[in-house]
């Protein structure tokens, strides 16, 4: 009789551990699947590299292509207004995944330090 009680306690223990493990896995999956990925862009006019102008920051985008489109639209306006340099220097733009620009003092490489991943926008 004593052996049956021991086996019963072991089964209960194993079932309890299995249920707890399943709950932990489900909570982890829910947490990571609900993490929203966002993209933010930074546009660096030529003069901003030398401290003459301010960087231009984008709103948040859910799709990387929308961030690229934002940067390209700024570049197009600057080209139309003749604000881009024609002496070898070019404006630059980056789009980054899950950026936190408040934590980083911006430099020409600030986006790469403030984002999980950074993508250079071909201007």
N, C-alpha and C positions, 0 to 999 in steps of 0.2 A: 504494500500500500504506500509506503514512504517514497518508493521510487517513482510512482505515478504522480505524486504531488510535486516532486522535483522536476519532472518532465513538464508538467503543466506550468510551473513557474517559469521555466526556461522558454517555453513557447510564448507565454504572455510577455516576457521581457523582449524576445526577438520581435514580436509583433509591435510592441510599443516603440522599439528603436526604428523599425521599418516605417511606421507611421510618422514618427518625428522626422526621419530623413526625407520622406516624401514631402512633408510640409515645408521643410527648409528648401528643397529643390524648387517647389512651386512658387514660394515667396521670392526666391532669387530670380527665377524666370520672369515673374511678373514685374519685379523691380527693374531688371535690365531691358525688358521689352517695352516698358513705358518710358524709358529715357528718350527724350525728344532730341534728335540731332538738328542743329541749326547751323547755318552758315552766315558769316558776316564778312563784309568786304572793307578793305582799306585802299583808298586811292591816294597815291603820292605824286602830287604835281612836281615837276622838275625842281622848282624853287624850294620845295619843302625838304628836300634832301639836304639843302644847305641852310635850312632854318628860315627861309624867307616867306614861306606860306604854311598854312595849316593842312594837316591831313584831312581827308574827307572820309567819314565812316558811314557805312551803309546801315539800313535797318536789318533785322534778322530775316533770313530766307530759309525755307524748308528744303529747297532744292539748289544744288551747286550751280546749275545752269542759270538760275535766276540771279545769283550773285555775279556771275560772269557778265550777264546781260546788263546789270546795273553799272559795273565798271566800264564796259564798252560804251554805254550811253554817255557817261561822263566824258570819256575820251573823245567821242565823236563831237560833242558840244565844244570841247576845248580846241579841237582841230578846226572846226568851223569858225570859231572866234579867233583863230590864229594865236592861241595862248600856249601852244606847245612849242618846244624849242626846236630849232632847225640847225643847231650847232653840235650835234652829236649826242646830246643828252636827251633822254626820253622820259616821259611820265611812266610810272610803274603802278601796278595794282596787284593786290593779293586777295584771295578769298580763303577764309579759314573755317575749319569745323570746330564747333563748340568753343568759341573764343571768349576770353574774359580780358578785355583791354584795360579794365580798371586796375588790374593787378600788375601791369607792366608799363614802365615808362617807354613811350614809343620812340623808336629809332627806325632807320631804314630796314631793320630786321625785327622790329617789334611784333609784327603779326606772327612770325614763326615762333616766338617765345610765348605768345598769349593764346595760341590755339592748339588743339590736339593734332591737327594736320593743316598744312598750308599749301595752297595751290596758286602758282603765279598765273595771272591773267595775261594772255598774249595780246599786247596792244599794238 
